[in-house]
């Protein structure tokens, strides 16, 4: 067999070199299980970067002198692709029969898993593996490096559009060789694919930044580097932080896309690191990120809520009062303080400058139960009694000691504005008429001056007494309903007590058919008698079955 293989190999080489019959030559090469290095020796030009580039230029310029060489390279592509497939099968076979510990000596777990998933997707069956059976796993990897690198070179010559797809899948291409050729052809997109596949992420990111700064480049702008960073594993999170700085400084709006990517914001530890990172490099981006994790991811960490409120406040103070952006941030701060329950109101209060931010101060005071102070701000500082009224409507709760007298407090604050001996203002009377039913009448009488005319309080008392009558009427209805229910229960009890059962010596249990005698018994729904013990036993069996 060895001699036949040698003779046929010589025949194929003669067809290749003398007759230029590449189709028949490669047909024989493919049928023989010989070392692919022997075939590659027929292409010495592939060992020179200059000759590879020259061949590519000849192909592009349709130079007839290189016609035969280029024709043979087309057949070589088919041959190398087939050898690559055979190596994949042998690799899968070896990985399958070896245990994990032996595999890890030569391959990383990620490489193993990648090859296994590739093989599974191709539905490769172990029963079909007949190639390269004499090769060990290190041999397979070494030969794979030669095959993949050669395939890369001929792709550069014949059809460089195939280079990217080769580099984007698991491959064993020689990085140094590929790097030189790709740079010589200005194929930086493919070079980045190469670096990504080989985990040379810093090199890829450096290129993306350098190209991202040049308007004439196809990779200009932030999106290529953002996409690259998003695809990095969490184990490379430090790289994400390092290279995100360029995006944050130059494209703050777009930089948020890096950190809101689910992979990086899914756990509290990562969020804390991101918040610290953004706080260091851009408060504006940090505000948006905090808003995202609080409103979209329902983050409840008190520190983050305190930070967002504080950053809103600092942003507002940095803007001119006439600035429209300031008004927008003021509204965001108020909405956040109203909605959130996880920040520390006393801490935020301590951050507020004096004699300003009155509406914000009122919201914070409401969160710590200082309702009188909050109402006083609306009434005295903001000069907006309507807001004070709405505040009372919002917080009134008859079952909460802190706010059940909030309408009374509002009237007291109104009265503090009145001069001594002055009649009650129309506003006070209006509030009393509108919300009097929510106020204890005895407390109202305590705060009104003795000179108050009762006819001024007519509408209030009318509503107050009407409310009392309504309550009394409702209580009477409830009393009558309860009384009726009591009579029904009593009647049912008397009816049950009036019934009797005669227990004679002949009376037997419906369940066990034994005499009742002096045993404890019960009457069932059929008006029959049954031993109490039999009834319990029957119920127990029924429960087990169910």
Backbone torsions as a table, in degrees:
resi	resn	phi	psi	omega
1	UNK	NA	-41.2	-179.7
2	UNK	-62.0	-41.6	-178.9
3	UNK	-66.4	-39.6	178.4
4	UNK	-63.1	-42.7	179.1
5	UNK	-60.8	-41.9	-179.0
6	UNK	-64.4	-42.6	-178.2
7	UNK	-66.0	-43.8	-179.2
8	UNK	-66.9	-34.4	177.6
9	UNK	-64.3	-42.6	177.5
10	UNK	-63.4	-38.9	177.8
11	UNK	-60.4	-45.0	-178.7
12	UNK	-64.4	-40.3	-179.8
13	UNK	-67.1	-34.6	177.1
14	UNK	-66.3	-42.6	176.6
15	UNK	-60.4	-35.4	-177.3
16	UNK	-73.3	-49.9	-170.9
17	UNK	-85.9	-39.1	-174.8
18	UNK	-91.2	-51.1	-172.7
19	UNK	-91.8	-11.3	-178.6
20	UNK	57.7	27.1	178.4
21	UNK	-91.3	79.0	-172.2
22	UNK	-68.1	-32.7	-178.3
23	UNK	-63.4	-49.4	179.8
24	UNK	-68.6	-38.0	-179.4
25	UNK	-60.3	-48.7	-178.4
26	UNK	-73.3	-24.5	173.4
27	UNK	-61.5	-41.1	177.8
28	UNK	-71.5	-43.6	179.7
29	UNK	-54.7	-42.9	-177.7
30	UNK	-69.3	-28.9	-178.9
31	UNK	-79.2	-17.1	-178.5
32	UNK	-99.9	138.9	176.4
33	UNK	-92.0	74.2	179.9
34	UNK	-113.7	164.8	-178.6
35	UNK	-63.9	121.5	178.7
36	UNK	-57.9	-21.4	178.4
37	UNK	-60.7	-31.6	178.2
38	UNK	-63.5	-37.6	179.5
39	UNK	-70.3	-42.4	-177.5
40	UNK	-66.9	-22.7	176.6
41	UNK	-65.4	-18.5	176.8
42	UNK	-74.8	-7.3	-177.4
43	UNK	-124.8	66.7	-178.6
44	UNK	-62.4	-23.5	-179.1
45	UNK	-64.8	-19.9	-179.4
46	UNK	-73.5	-9.5	178.7
47	UNK	-87.1	-3.0	-177.4
48	UNK	-121.3	123.6	177.9
49	UNK	-61.0	-40.7	-178.8
50	UNK	-63.0	-41.9	-178.8
51	UNK	-70.2	-35.1	177.2
52	UNK	-61.8	-46.2	-180.0
53	UNK	-65.5	-38.3	178.9
54	UNK	-63.8	-42.1	178.1
55	UNK	-63.8	-40.4	178.7
56	UNK	-61.8	-43.7	179.2
57	UNK	-64.2	-38.4	177.7
58	UNK	-62.7	-41.1	179.1
59	UNK	-65.1	-44.9	-179.8
60	UNK	-64.5	-34.8	-178.6
61	UNK	-91.1	1.7	179.5
62	UNK	55.7	46.9	179.1
63	UNK	-75.7	121.1	-176.0
64	UNK	-67.9	-23.5	-179.1
65	UNK	-63.1	-29.4	-177.7
66	UNK	-98.3	10.0	-173.9
67	UNK	-58.4	-49.8	-177.3
68	UNK	-63.6	-43.1	-179.9
69	UNK	-62.0	-45.3	-179.6
70	UNK	-65.7	-35.5	178.1
71	UNK	-64.2	-44.4	179.8
72	UNK	-65.2	-33.3	179.5
73	UNK	-66.0	-33.9	175.8
74	UNK	-59.9	-40.3	177.0
75	UNK	-70.4	-33.5	178.3
76	UNK	-63.4	-37.4	178.9
77	UNK	-57.8	-46.8	179.4
78	UNK	-62.0	-41.4	-179.8
79	UNK	-63.3	-48.2	-178.3
80	UNK	-64.0	-38.9	178.3
81	UNK	-61.8	-41.2	178.6
82	UNK	-66.5	-41.6	178.7
83	UNK	-64.7	-36.4	178.1
84	UNK	-61.8	-41.6	178.4
85	UNK	-64.3	-41.6	-179.7
86	UNK	-65.2	-40.1	178.3
87	UNK	-64.1	-37.9	177.7
88	UNK	-60.3	-41.2	179.5
89	UNK	-66.0	-42.5	179.5
90	UNK	-66.7	-39.6	178.2
91	UNK	-60.8	-46.1	178.9
92	UNK	-59.7	-42.0	180.0
93	UNK	-60.7	-47.7	-178.1
94	UNK	-66.6	-40.6	179.0
95	UNK	-65.2	-31.2	-178.0
96	UNK	-73.6	-39.3	-175.1
97	UNK	-86.4	-15.4	178.5
98	UNK	-91.8	151.9	176.2
99	UNK	-82.7	168.9	-173.5
100	UNK	-60.6	-40.3	-175.5
101	UNK	-64.7	-39.9	179.1
102	UNK	-70.4	-34.0	179.5
103	UNK	-66.9	-38.2	-174.6
104	UNK	-67.7	-16.2	177.7
105	UNK	-68.3	-29.4	-176.4
106	UNK	-114.7	-18.5	-177.3
107	UNK	-136.6	148.3	172.9
108	UNK	-76.7	159.3	178.8
109	UNK	-60.2	-36.7	-179.3
110	UNK	-64.2	-38.0	178.5
111	UNK	-66.4	-44.2	179.0
112	UNK	-58.5	-49.8	-178.0
113	UNK	-62.8	-36.3	179.5
114	UNK	-63.5	-46.1	-179.8
115	UNK	-66.2	-40.4	-180.0
116	UNK	-63.7	-41.2	179.7
117	UNK	-68.1	-36.3	177.5
118	UNK	-64.0	-43.5	-179.8
119	UNK	-65.7	-40.9	179.9
120	UNK	-63.3	-40.0	-180.0
121	UNK	-65.2	-30.0	-179.6
122	UNK	-88.1	-2.6	-179.9
123	UNK	55.6	44.8	178.9
124	UNK	-76.3	128.5	-179.4
125	UNK	-100.0	137.0	179.7
126	UNK	-62.1	-28.7	-177.5
127	UNK	-65.9	-18.1	-178.3
128	UNK	-94.2	-1.1	-175.9
129	UNK	-78.5	109.1	-179.5
130	UNK	-130.8	-0.7	-175.2
131	UNK	-101.1	147.9	172.4
132	UNK	54.1	33.6	-174.3
133	UNK	-67.5	-16.6	-179.4
134	UNK	-85.2	-6.1	-176.1
135	UNK	-86.7	141.8	171.9
136	UNK	-88.4	173.5	-179.4
137	UNK	-61.8	-44.8	175.7
138	UNK	-60.1	-36.6	177.3
139	UNK	-62.6	-42.9	179.8
140	UNK	-60.6	-44.1	-178.8
141	UNK	-65.7	-40.2	179.7
142	UNK	-65.0	-45.2	179.7
143	UNK	-68.0	-35.5	178.1
144	UNK	-62.1	-36.8	177.5
145	UNK	-62.0	-42.3	179.7
146	UNK	-66.9	-47.0	-178.0
147	UNK	-63.0	-49.7	-176.6
148	UNK	-64.4	-39.9	179.9
149	UNK	-66.4	-41.0	177.4
150	UNK	-63.9	-40.8	179.1
151	UNK	-63.5	-39.8	176.6
152	UNK	-59.3	-45.1	-177.9
153	UNK	-62.9	-45.4	-177.7
154	UNK	-71.2	-28.1	173.5
155	UNK	-63.8	-41.4	178.0
156	UNK	-58.0	-41.1	-177.0
157	UNK	-73.0	-50.5	-169.5
158	UNK	-88.1	-46.4	-175.6
159	UNK	-155.1	91.4	-174.7
160	UNK	-69.3	-8.3	175.6
161	UNK	-67.9	-18.0	-179.6
162	UNK	-86.3	-9.4	-177.5
163	UNK	-64.9	-47.4	-178.8
164	UNK	-56.6	-53.1	178.8
165	UNK	-56.7	-36.0	178.3
166	UNK	-65.2	-42.5	-176.5
167	UNK	-77.0	-20.5	-178.7
168	UNK	-83.7	-11.3	175.2
169	UNK	-104.5	170.4	178.0
170	UNK	-58.5	124.5	-178.4
171	UNK	-147.6	163.9	178.9
172	UNK	-116.7	30.0	179.5
173	UNK	-60.5	143.2	176.0
174	UNK	-70.9	119.4	-172.0
175	UNK	-67.5	-39.3	-177.9
176	UNK	-63.7	-43.6	179.8
177	UNK	-63.3	-47.4	-178.4
178	UNK	-63.8	-39.5	-178.0
179	UNK	-60.0	-46.6	-179.0
180	UNK	-62.9	-47.2	-177.7
181	UNK	-66.3	-41.8	-178.5
182	UNK	-65.9	-41.2	178.5
183	UNK	-65.6	-37.5	-179.6
184	UNK	-65.6	-25.9	-179.2
185	UNK	-101.5	6.6	-178.7
186	UNK	56.4	35.6	179.6
187	UNK	-96.9	74.2	-174.4
188	UNK	-77.8	-27.6	176.3
189	UNK	-64.0	-44.0	177.8
190	UNK	-69.2	-33.4	178.1
191	UNK	-64.0	-39.1	177.1
192	UNK	-65.4	-38.7	175.1
193	UNK	-60.6	-40.8	178.5
194	UNK	-61.8	-49.1	-179.3
195	UNK	-61.8	-41.4	-180.0
196	UNK	-61.6	-45.4	-178.9
197	UNK	-65.0	-29.6	-179.5
198	UNK	-96.0	5.2	-179.9
199	UNK	64.2	27.6	172.9
200	UNK	-93.3	65.0	-171.1
201	UNK	-68.2	-35.4	-179.0
202	UNK	-62.7	-40.4	178.2
203	UNK	-62.2	-44.0	-179.7
204	UNK	-63.2	-43.6	-177.0
205	UNK	-69.4	-34.5	176.3
206	UNK	-62.5	-41.1	177.4
207	UNK	-64.4	-44.6	-178.0
208	UNK	-60.8	-37.8	178.5
209	UNK	-70.2	-44.9	-178.9
210	UNK	-63.3	-39.9	178.3
211	UNK	-75.5	-32.0	-178.6
212	UNK	-67.7	-16.4	-179.8
213	UNK	-91.3	-5.9	-175.5
214	UNK	-108.3	112.7	-177.2
215	UNK	-57.6	-27.9	-177.1
216	UNK	-80.0	-9.2	-177.9
217	UNK	-86.3	149.0	178.3
218	UNK	-68.0	-21.5	-179.9
219	UNK	-96.0	17.0	-179.6
220	UNK	-62.8	140.7	177.6
221	UNK	100.2	-174.4	-171.0
222	UNK	-93.0	-15.4	-164.8
223	UNK	-70.4	-33.9	179.3
224	UNK	-66.3	-42.5	-179.8
225	UNK	-72.7	-34.6	176.4
226	UNK	-61.7	-46.6	179.3
227	UNK	-61.4	-41.3	179.9
228	UNK	-63.3	-46.3	-179.3
229	UNK	-63.0	-37.8	179.4
230	UNK	-63.8	-30.1	-177.4
231	UNK	-84.0	-9.4	178.4
232	UNK	-68.8	150.8	177.3
233	UNK	-77.0	162.6	179.2
234	UNK	-64.7	-21.4	176.6
235	UNK	-67.7	-20.0	178.1
236	UNK	-102.6	26.4	-174.0
237	UNK	-62.9	-30.9	177.8
238	UNK	-63.1	-35.2	175.9
239	UNK	-66.2	-38.9	177.8
240	UNK	-58.4	-45.9	-179.8
241	UNK	-65.5	-44.7	-176.5
242	UNK	-61.9	-48.1	-173.3
243	UNK	-88.3	-9.5	175.3
244	UNK	-73.2	-20.3	-177.2
245	UNK	-58.6	-42.1	178.9
246	UNK	-60.6	-41.5	179.7
247	UNK	-67.8	-43.1	-179.1
248	UNK	-59.8	-44.2	-176.8
249	UNK	-70.4	-37.9	-173.7
250	UNK	-98.0	-28.8	-177.5
251	UNK	-139.1	67.8	-174.8
252	UNK	-57.2	-40.1	-179.1
253	UNK	-61.6	-48.5	-176.8
254	UNK	-71.1	-27.0	-175.6
255	UNK	-61.6	-24.6	-179.6
256	UNK	-61.0	-28.3	-178.9
257	UNK	-61.6	-28.0	179.4
258	UNK	-65.8	-46.6	-169.9
259	UNK	-88.8	-19.7	176.8
260	UNK	-85.9	-1.7	175.4
261	UNK	-62.5	130.6	-170.8
262	UNK	-52.5	-37.1	-176.4
263	UNK	-58.1	-35.6	-173.5
264	UNK	-95.4	-17.9	-176.9
265	UNK	-111.0	14.4	-172.7
266	UNK	-78.8	-19.0	-179.0
267	UNK	-129.3	158.9	-172.9
268	UNK	-66.1	-35.6	-178.4
269	UNK	-62.9	-47.2	179.3
270	UNK	-61.7	-40.3	-179.8
271	UNK	-61.3	-43.3	-179.5
272	UNK	-61.7	-42.2	179.2
273	UNK	-63.7	-42.9	-179.3
274	UNK	-64.7	-43.8	179.7
275	UNK	-59.7	-46.4	179.2
276	UNK	-62.3	-40.4	-179.8
277	UNK	-64.3	-47.6	-178.5
278	UNK	-69.6	-36.1	177.9
279	UNK	-60.5	-34.8	-179.2
280	UNK	-72.5	-35.0	-171.3
281	UNK	-106.7	-26.0	179.4
282	UNK	-164.7	109.5	178.3
283	UNK	-63.9	-35.3	-178.3
284	UNK	-63.7	-45.5	178.2
285	UNK	-67.1	-36.1	179.0
286	UNK	-62.6	-39.9	177.1
287	UNK	-58.6	-46.3	-178.2
288	UNK	-66.6	-36.9	179.4
289	UNK	-68.9	-43.7	177.9
290	UNK	-61.0	-42.1	177.6
291	UNK	-60.8	-38.7	-179.9
292	UNK	-65.3	-50.0	-175.5
293	UNK	-71.2	-26.7	179.1
294	UNK	-79.4	-47.1	-175.0
295	UNK	-84.3	-32.7	-176.6
296	UNK	-98.7	-38.4	-176.9
297	UNK	-101.7	2.5	176.9
298	UNK	56.0	41.9	176.4
299	UNK	-66.7	130.3	-176.0
300	UNK	-114.2	11.0	-178.5
301	UNK	-68.2	123.5	-175.4
302	UNK	-58.4	-38.8	-178.3
303	UNK	-60.9	-39.6	179.9
304	UNK	-68.7	-38.4	178.4
305	UNK	-67.1	-40.7	176.6
306	UNK	-62.7	-41.8	-179.5
307	UNK	-63.6	-43.9	-178.1
308	UNK	-62.3	-44.6	179.0
309	UNK	-62.2	-42.6	-179.7
310	UNK	-65.8	-41.9	179.7
311	UNK	-66.9	-38.4	174.6
312	UNK	-57.9	-46.8	-177.4
313	UNK	-61.6	-45.9	-180.0
314	UNK	-64.5	-37.6	178.8
315	UNK	-64.0	-42.8	179.3
316	UNK	-61.4	-44.5	-178.2
317	UNK	-66.8	-23.1	-179.4
318	UNK	-81.5	-9.4	-176.2
319	UNK	-107.4	153.2	176.8
320	UNK	-69.2	149.4	-177.1
321	UNK	-61.7	-29.0	-178.5
322	UNK	-83.3	-10.3	-175.6
323	UNK	-68.3	130.4	179.5
324	UNK	-63.7	-33.5	179.4
325	UNK	-63.9	-35.3	178.3
326	UNK	-62.2	-43.3	179.2
327	UNK	-61.5	-37.6	179.1
328	UNK	-65.0	-42.6	179.3
329	UNK	-70.1	-34.1	175.9
330	UNK	-61.1	-42.4	178.9
331	UNK	-65.9	-41.1	178.2
332	UNK	-61.6	-41.3	179.8
333	UNK	-63.7	-45.1	-179.3
334	UNK	-63.8	-44.0	179.4
335	UNK	-62.1	-42.8	-179.6
336	UNK	-63.6	-45.8	-178.5
337	UNK	-65.9	-33.2	177.0
338	UNK	-68.2	-40.5	-171.5
339	UNK	-82.8	-44.1	-173.2
340	UNK	-76.4	146.4	175.0
341	UNK	-122.9	13.0	-173.1
342	UNK	-108.5	-5.3	177.5
343	UNK	-88.3	169.6	179.4
344	UNK	-98.6	104.1	-175.6
345	UNK	-59.5	-38.1	-178.6
346	UNK	-65.9	-37.8	178.2
347	UNK	-64.6	-45.2	-179.7
348	UNK	-65.3	-38.7	176.8
349	UNK	-58.2	-38.7	-178.8
350	UNK	-68.3	-18.8	-179.5
351	UNK	-87.7	-14.7	-176.3
352	UNK	-74.6	134.9	174.1
353	UNK	-69.5	151.5	-179.1
354	UNK	-70.2	153.1	174.4
355	UNK	59.9	34.5	174.3
356	UNK	-163.0	175.5	-179.7
357	UNK	55.6	43.2	-175.0
358	UNK	-65.6	-41.1	-178.6
359	UNK	-65.7	-40.7	176.8
360	UNK	-63.4	-41.8	179.6
361	UNK	-61.5	-40.0	179.9
362	UNK	-63.9	-40.7	178.4
363	UNK	-62.1	-43.8	-179.3
364	UNK	-65.7	-40.3	178.4
365	UNK	-62.8	-36.3	178.9
366	UNK	-63.8	-32.1	-178.4
367	UNK	-73.8	-18.4	177.2
368	UNK	-109.0	13.3	174.5
369	UNK	80.7	11.1	179.4
370	UNK	-88.9	66.5	-171.9
371	UNK	-72.0	-33.6	179.0
372	UNK	-64.3	-42.9	178.7
373	UNK	-64.6	-39.2	179.4
374	UNK	-63.9	-45.7	179.3
375	UNK	-63.8	-36.8	179.3
376	UNK	-63.5	-36.3	178.1
377	UNK	-65.0	-47.2	179.8
378	UNK	-60.5	-39.5	-173.8
379	UNK	-81.1	-45.7	-171.9
380	UNK	-94.2	-45.7	-175.6
381	UNK	-82.5	-44.1	-178.3
382	UNK	-89.5	-12.9	-179.5
383	UNK	51.7	48.1	-175.8
384	UNK	-135.4	79.7	-179.3
385	UNK	-59.7	-29.6	-179.9
386	UNK	-64.1	-39.8	178.0
387	UNK	-66.0	-36.2	177.2
388	UNK	-63.6	-40.9	178.8
389	UNK	-63.5	-44.8	178.7
390	UNK	-63.7	-34.0	177.0
391	UNK	-60.1	-45.5	-179.8
392	UNK	-63.5	-42.6	179.1
393	UNK	-60.5	-39.6	-176.9
394	UNK	-68.8	-41.5	-170.5
395	UNK	-100.0	-11.3	-177.1
396	UNK	-58.2	131.6	177.0
397	UNK	-150.2	111.9	-176.2
398	UNK	-63.8	-17.1	-178.0
399	UNK	-97.8	0.9	-179.1
400	UNK	-113.0	117.0	-176.4
401	UNK	-57.8	-31.3	-175.6
402	UNK	-72.6	-26.4	-173.7
403	UNK	-126.4	1.9	-177.4
404	UNK	-70.5	-19.8	178.8
405	UNK	-108.1	23.9	-174.0
406	UNK	-66.0	-33.3	178.1
407	UNK	-70.6	-35.6	175.4
408	UNK	-62.2	-42.5	178.3
409	UNK	-60.8	-41.1	179.2
410	UNK	-60.7	-43.3	179.3
411	UNK	-65.9	-39.0	178.3
412	UNK	-60.8	-41.7	179.8
413	UNK	-65.2	-38.6	175.9
414	UNK	-62.4	-41.5	-176.9
415	UNK	-68.6	-27.2	179.3
416	UNK	-64.0	-21.4	178.8
417	UNK	-80.4	-16.8	-176.3
418	UNK	-82.1	148.4	176.0
419	UNK	-78.8	156.1	-178.8
420	UNK	-62.3	132.3	179.5
421	UNK	83.5	-7.5	-179.5
422	UNK	-74.7	142.7	179.0
423	UNK	-66.3	156.1	178.8
424	UNK	-59.8	134.9	-178.8
425	UNK	-71.4	161.0	178.2
426	UNK	-62.6	-31.8	-179.4
427	UNK	-66.3	-41.7	179.0
428	UNK	-64.2	-45.0	179.6
429	UNK	-63.5	-36.9	179.2
430	UNK	-65.6	-43.1	177.7
431	UNK	-62.9	-40.4	-179.6
432	UNK	-63.8	-41.6	-180.0
433	UNK	-68.7	-35.1	-177.7
434	UNK	-78.4	-39.2	-171.8
435	UNK	-122.4	13.6	-176.8
436	UNK	-58.2	-31.4	-178.8
437	UNK	-68.6	-13.8	178.7
438	UNK	-96.1	5.1	-175.4
439	UNK	-120.3	137.4	177.1
440	UNK	-67.4	122.4	-175.5
441	UNK	-61.4	-36.5	-178.8
442	UNK	-64.9	-35.6	-179.9
443	UNK	-73.6	-32.8	175.8
444	UNK	-61.7	-46.6	-177.5
445	UNK	-64.8	-28.8	-179.7
446	UNK	-69.8	-33.3	-175.2
447	UNK	-92.3	-18.1	179.6
448	UNK	-78.7	142.4	178.1
449	UNK	-65.8	154.1	-178.0
450	UNK	-62.7	-23.7	-177.8
451	UNK	-78.2	-2.4	-178.1
452	UNK	-62.8	128.2	179.0
453	UNK	-81.5	131.3	-176.4
454	UNK	-63.6	-30.4	-178.5
455	UNK	-65.5	-21.0	176.2
456	UNK	-71.2	-25.1	-176.8
457	UNK	-100.1	12.3	-175.3
458	UNK	-55.8	-49.8	-177.7
459	UNK	-63.4	-39.8	179.9
460	UNK	-61.4	-49.5	-178.4
461	UNK	-64.5	-35.8	178.2
462	UNK	-60.3	-46.3	179.2
463	UNK	-67.9	-38.2	-178.9
464	UNK	-62.8	-48.7	-179.5
465	UNK	-68.2	-33.6	176.6
466	UNK	-62.6	-39.6	177.9
467	UNK	-65.8	-40.4	177.2
468	UNK	-61.5	-43.1	-180.0
469	UNK	-64.5	-39.5	178.2
470	UNK	-62.5	-43.3	179.1
471	UNK	-63.8	-42.5	180.0
472	UNK	-63.1	-42.0	179.7
473	UNK	-63.2	-44.3	179.3
474	UNK	-63.2	-40.2	178.8
475	UNK	-65.7	-36.3	178.7
476	UNK	-65.8	-40.4	178.1
477	UNK	-62.5	-45.4	179.8
478	UNK	-62.1	-42.0	179.2
479	UNK	-59.7	-46.1	-178.8
480	UNK	-64.3	-38.3	178.1
481	UNK	-64.8	-42.9	178.6
482	UNK	-65.7	-39.0	178.7
483	UNK	-62.9	-43.4	179.5
484	UNK	-62.7	-42.2	179.5
485	UNK	-64.5	-37.7	178.8
486	UNK	-62.9	-42.5	179.8
487	UNK	-64.4	-39.2	179.3
488	UNK	-64.1	-42.9	179.4
489	UNK	-64.7	-40.7	179.9
490	UNK	-64.7	-42.0	179.6
491	UNK	-63.1	-41.4	179.5
492	UNK	-64.6	-39.2	178.5
493	UNK	-63.5	-46.0	-179.9
494	UNK	-63.2	-38.5	179.6
495	UNK	-63.6	-43.1	179.6
496	UNK	-68.4	-37.5	-179.5
497	UNK	-70.6	-24.0	-178.6
498	UNK	-77.2	-15.2	-179.0
499	UNK	-82.3	147.2	-179.3
500	UNK	-138.4	158.9	179.7
501	UNK	-132.3	130.4	179.8
502	UNK	-89.6	123.1	178.1
503	UNK	-107.4	103.8	178.3
504	UNK	-98.4	175.4	179.2
505	UNK	-66.1	-23.9	-178.1
506	UNK	-89.0	-10.9	-175.6
507	UNK	-69.5	124.8	-177.1
508	UNK	-117.1	160.3	177.0
509	UNK	-71.6	132.2	-178.8
510	UNK	-66.1	-21.4	-177.1
511	UNK	-88.4	-55.8	-174.5
512	UNK	-99.9	-8.0	178.0
513	UNK	63.6	19.7	173.7
514	UNK	-96.6	158.1	-178.1
515	UNK	-63.9	144.6	178.4
516	UNK	-68.9	-46.9	-180.0
517	UNK	58.2	-128.9	-179.6
518	UNK	-102.7	12.1	-178.9
519	UNK	-72.2	157.0	175.2
520	UNK	-70.7	135.0	-177.5
521	UNK	-137.4	168.3	174.5
522	UNK	-135.5	157.6	175.7
523	UNK	-98.7	130.6	-179.2
524	UNK	-92.7	-176.0	-176.1
525	UNK	-68.0	-15.7	179.1
526	UNK	-92.7	9.5	-178.1
527	UNK	65.3	21.8	175.4
528	UNK	-100.2	164.5	178.5
529	UNK	-106.4	149.2	-178.4
530	UNK	-146.9	141.4	177.2
531	UNK	-56.9	142.0	178.7
532	UNK	-59.7	-40.9	178.3
533	UNK	-64.4	-39.2	178.2
534	UNK	-64.9	-38.3	179.5
535	UNK	-64.0	-43.7	180.0
536	UNK	-64.4	-40.5	179.0
537	UNK	-63.3	-39.9	-179.8
538	UNK	-66.7	-41.3	179.5
539	UNK	-65.8	-37.8	-179.5
540	UNK	-64.7	-44.3	178.2
541	UNK	-62.3	-40.5	-179.6
542	UNK	-63.1	-38.6	179.5
543	UNK	-66.1	-41.9	-179.6
544	UNK	-63.2	-43.4	-179.9
545	UNK	-62.3	-43.3	-179.8
546	UNK	-66.3	NA	NA
